[in-house]
Amino acid sequence: MPVRKYRADDPARPLQYSFLCAVEDPLQFVVHEHWATRHHFDLRLELGKVLQDWVLVSKPSPNPKRSVRTLPMNDHDKRCLDLELRIEAGHYGAGPLLMWDRGTFTIVAEPGTSREAAMIEGMNQRRVLLRFQGVKLRGTWVLRKIGEDWRFQKLEDEFASPSQAFSDDSVLTGRYIRDI
């Protein structure tokens, strides 16, 4: 049964993931911890020829009961996948940029849906399911629009952990944001 039909029958029914699948091969992602004008995290998802950028106002949590306010931003060049540096004063985003996490992800959608179509449809439906294979981010997460705000949240699975937090070190160098 298609997701739209399943949800239309009873919108309060929990979404069953068993009939959804990962769309195509995994794509790359990176999460940068960034101390610019304000401290935040940048979730950058490979999609087509660019990285789709989402600003997370705080560190993601493996606790499914906690969500992070998220803002969609302008796309970035794929060269950002490998960056860990200090952006010099006077340049946009000046300050330290730490590679907090990296790995691959898939968009979870109905079989036969292209990546781009799955992302667009998910955003139009205010809910994008993502499956991460990173050093820190693992398992299924959701980008969900509630009212006017987007939220990023871990879903219940074998990687969820209500009592643990992610480490603050770089997955590239082991450094901390203060060291860059």
Secondary structure, 3 states (H helix, E strand, C coil): CCHHHHHHHCCCCCCCCCCCEEEEEEEEEEEEEEECCCEEEEEEEEECCEEEEEEECCCCCCCCCCEEEEEECCCECHHHHHCCEEECCCCCCCEEEEEEEEEEEEEEECCCCCHHHHHHHHHHCCEEEEEEEECCCEEEEEEEEECCEEEEEECCCCCCCCCCCCCCCCCCCCCCHHHC
